[in-house]
Amino acid sequence: MDKRLDQNIQVLEGEFPQWLVRATGVTKAFGEGHTKIPVLKGVDLEVARGEVLLLVGPSGSGKTTLLSVIAGILDADDGDVTILGETIRDFSPAEKTRFRRDHLGFIFQQYHLLPTLTAAENAAVPLLIRGVSKQEAVARAEEVLRTVGMGGRLAALPTKLSGGEQQRVAIARALVGEPQLLLCDEPTASLDAETGHRIVGQIRENGKKPDRAVIIVTHDSRIFEFGDRIVHMDDGQVHQIQQGPEAFN
């Protein structure tokens, strides 16, 4: 992170603005010419500090694409995304990479575990990328893995883990660096109800701090109770935002 970005973020953290993420007029399309398909159609969204926001809607409504644009993995065609007061569009590719490394955590649908690393080593990857020693990184990763019920599988390779176990390793990997913004794409898809509730409770605990926030893309109505707001998307747009008790009816 260059000094300009780091200084700006420190100032914002001291002032504690109400929101941590702001997306304004975000559009995104794939393809060219007559095959061009608009996926996001002018999305406006704010995520407050200390908020757990659930993003729901039918498949193909743009939820995962929006998550990728917020993370800077995909570039918006138009509109802006601001995180911690910094506009992602203004970053160079290297600055985006450093920003994600230092401030964001991800839980992907496909897990993306490295096949030659153990569960503990996979969960330690974000810390290793930040320059933490392997001994310390793996020790911290093992602590987090135990909290998600993987204490007995620390040395297992991904090929020896079930889908649910791989998902828990991916969740531990996302949590180990205590990210300020945690982005989750279907984090309970391979988990039973009891395990899903326990782990989403941990995810919520991670986000319920004034310098953090969580966005969860989900189809799982069993975890709706963990959201401060539920944002409904359809056809590339935000159609409804629910908050308070009405969100869970």
C-alpha positions in Angstrom: 0.0 0.0 0.0 1.5 3.4 -0.9 1.7 6.1 1.7 -1.1 8.2 0.2 -3.6 5.3 0.5 -2.5 4.3 3.9 -2.6 7.8 5.3 -6.1 8.4 3.9 -7.4 5.1 5.4 -6.0 6.0 8.8 -7.7 9.3 8.7 -11.0 7.8 7.8 -10.7 5.1 10.5 -10.2 7.8 13.0 -13.3 9.7 11.9 -15.5 6.6 11.6 -17.7 7.6 8.7 -21.1 5.8 8.7 -20.4 3.7 5.7 -17.5 1.5 4.7 -18.5 0.6 1.2 -20.4 2.8 -1.3 -21.3 1.7 -4.9 -22.8 4.4 -7.1 -24.3 3.8 -10.5 -22.4 0.6 -11.1 -22.8 -1.0 -14.5 -21.2 -4.1 -16.0 -21.7 -6.0 -19.2 -20.1 -9.1 -20.7 -19.5 -9.7 -24.4 -19.4 -7.4 -27.4 -21.8 -6.1 -30.0 -25.0 -8.1 -30.5 -23.8 -10.7 -27.9 -23.2 -8.0 -25.2 -25.2 -8.9 -22.0 -25.7 -6.3 -19.3 -25.4 -7.8 -15.9 -25.3 -4.8 -13.6 -27.6 -1.9 -14.5 -26.8 1.1 -12.4 -26.5 -0.4 -8.9 -26.4 1.9 -5.9 -25.5 0.3 -2.6 -24.0 1.4 0.7 -22.7 -0.9 3.5 -22.3 0.7 6.9 -19.4 0.1 9.3 -20.2 -2.8 11.6 -22.9 -4.1 9.2 -23.6 -7.6 8.0 -25.5 -7.2 4.7 -27.1 -10.2 2.9 -27.3 -10.0 -0.9 -30.1 -12.2 -2.2 -31.9 -12.9 -5.5 -32.3 -15.4 -8.3 -29.4 -16.9 -10.1 -28.2 -14.6 -12.8 -29.4 -11.4 -11.0 -25.9 -10.0 -10.7 -25.0 -10.8 -7.1 -21.6 -12.4 -7.6 -20.7 -9.9 -10.3 -21.4 -7.1 -7.9 -19.3 -8.7 -5.3 -16.4 -9.1 -7.8 -16.7 -5.4 -8.8 -16.7 -4.3 -5.2 -13.6 -6.3 -4.6 -11.9 -4.8 -7.7 -11.6 -8.3 -9.3 -13.8 -7.0 -12.1 -13.8 -3.4 -13.4 -17.1 -1.7 -13.6 -18.0 -0.3 -17.0 -19.4 2.8 -15.4 -20.0 4.1 -11.8 -17.8 4.1 -8.8 -17.0 1.8 -5.8 -15.5 3.4 -2.7 -14.1 1.4 0.2 -12.6 3.1 3.2 -12.9 6.4 1.4 -10.8 5.2 -1.6 -12.3 4.9 -5.1 -11.3 1.5 -6.5 -11.3 2.9 -10.1 -8.4 5.2 -9.2 -6.1 2.3 -8.2 -3.5 0.8 -10.4 -3.5 -3.0 -10.8 -0.7 -3.2 -8.2 -2.6 -0.9 -5.8 -5.8 -3.1 -6.1 -3.8 -6.2 -5.3 -2.2 -4.5 -2.2 -5.6 -3.1 -1.1 -7.2 -6.5 -1.3 -4.3 -8.1 0.5 -4.4 -5.7 3.4 -8.1 -5.0 3.9 -10.3 -7.6 2.2 -11.2 -11.2 2.9 -13.0 -13.6 0.5 -15.0 -16.8 0.7 -15.4 -18.1 -2.8 -18.0 -20.6 -4.0 -15.3 -22.9 -5.5 -13.0 -22.7 -2.4 -9.8 -22.3 -4.5 -7.7 -24.3 -2.1 -4.1 -25.0 -3.2 -3.9 -28.8 -3.7 -0.3 -29.3 -2.4 -0.9 -27.4 0.9 -2.4 -28.8 4.1 -5.6 -27.3 5.5 -3.6 -25.3 8.0 -1.2 -24.0 5.3 -4.1 -23.1 3.0 -5.8 -21.1 5.8 -2.4 -19.4 6.5 -2.0 -18.1 2.9 -3.3 -14.5 3.5 -0.9 -14.1 6.4 2.0 -15.5 4.4 1.3 -13.0 1.6 1.5 -10.2 4.1 4.9 -11.3 5.2 4.1 -13.1 8.4 6.5 -15.9 9.2 5.3 -19.4 8.2 5.5 -20.6 11.8 3.3 -17.8 13.1 1.0 -17.8 10.2 0.3 -21.5 10.4 -0.2 -21.3 14.2 -2.8 -18.5 13.8 -4.5 -20.4 11.0 -4.7 -23.5 13.2 -6.5 -21.5 15.9 -9.1 -20.3 13.4 -9.5 -23.8 11.9 -10.3 -25.1 15.4 -13.1 -22.5 15.8 -14.7 -23.8 12.6 -14.6 -27.4 13.7 -11.5 -28.4 11.7 -9.1 -29.0 14.6 -8.8 -32.7 13.7 -8.0 -32.1 10.0 -5.2 -29.5 10.2 -2.7 -31.7 8.3 -5.1 -33.0 5.6 -4.7 -32.1 2.0 -7.7 -30.7 0.1 -8.2 -34.0 -1.8 -8.8 -35.8 1.5 -11.4 -33.3 2.7 -15.2 -33.4 2.0 -16.9 -30.5 0.3 -18.1 -29.1 3.7 -14.6 -29.5 5.2 -13.0 -27.6 2.2 -15.6 -24.9 2.7 -14.6 -24.5 6.3 -11.0 -24.2 5.4 -11.9 -21.5 2.9 -13.8 -19.7 5.6 -10.9 -19.9 8.0 -8.6 -18.6 5.3 -10.9 -15.6 4.9 -11.1 -14.9 8.7 -7.5 -15.4 9.6 -6.4 -11.9 8.6 -9.2 -10.2 10.4 -10.2 -8.3 7.2 -12.0 -4.9 7.4 -14.3 -6.0 4.5 -15.3 -9.7 4.3 -16.9 -10.8 1.0 -18.7 -14.1 1.1 -20.2 -16.0 -1.9 -22.6 -18.7 -0.7 -20.5 -19.5 2.4 -23.0 -22.1 3.7 -23.7 -24.0 0.4 -21.9 -27.2 1.5 -22.7 -27.0 5.3 -25.5 -28.5 7.3 -27.8 -26.2 9.2 -26.1 -26.5 12.6 -22.6 -25.9 11.2 -23.8 -23.1 8.9 -25.4 -21.3 11.8 -22.3 -21.6 14.0 -20.0 -20.4 11.2 -22.2 -17.5 10.0 -22.3 -16.5 13.7 -18.5 -16.3 13.6 -18.6 -14.3 10.4 -21.1 -11.9 11.9 -18.9 -11.5 15.0 -16.0 -10.6 12.7 -18.1 -7.9 11.0 -19.8 -6.4 14.0 -16.9 -3.9 14.8 -16.8 -0.2 13.8 -14.0 -0.7 11.4 -15.4 -3.7 9.6 -18.3 -4.9 7.4 -19.5 -8.1 5.8 -21.3 -8.8 2.5 -22.8 -12.2 2.1 -24.3 -13.5 -1.2 -26.7 -16.3 -0.3 -29.7 -18.3 -1.3 -29.8 -19.9 2.2 -32.9 -18.5 4.0 -31.7 -20.3 7.2 -29.1 -17.6 7.8 -31.3 -14.5 7.1 -31.5 -13.9 10.8 -27.8 -13.0 10.9 -28.2 -10.0 8.5 -28.7 -6.4 9.6 -30.2 -5.7 6.1 -31.2 -7.9 3.2 -30.8 -6.5 -0.2 -32.8 -8.1 -3.0 -31.4 -8.1 -6.5 -33.1 -9.0 -9.7 -32.1 -8.4 -13.4 -29.0 -6.5 -12.4 -30.7 -4.0 -10.1 -31.5 -3.5 -6.4 -35.2 -4.0 -6.1 -35.8 -4.1 -2.4 -33.9 -3.5 0.9 -35.3 -4.9 4.1 -34.1 -4.2 7.6 -35.2 -5.0 11.1 -37.7 -7.7 12.0 -39.5 -7.4 8.6 -36.4 -8.8 6.8 -37.0 -12.2 8.3 -40.7 -12.7 7.7 
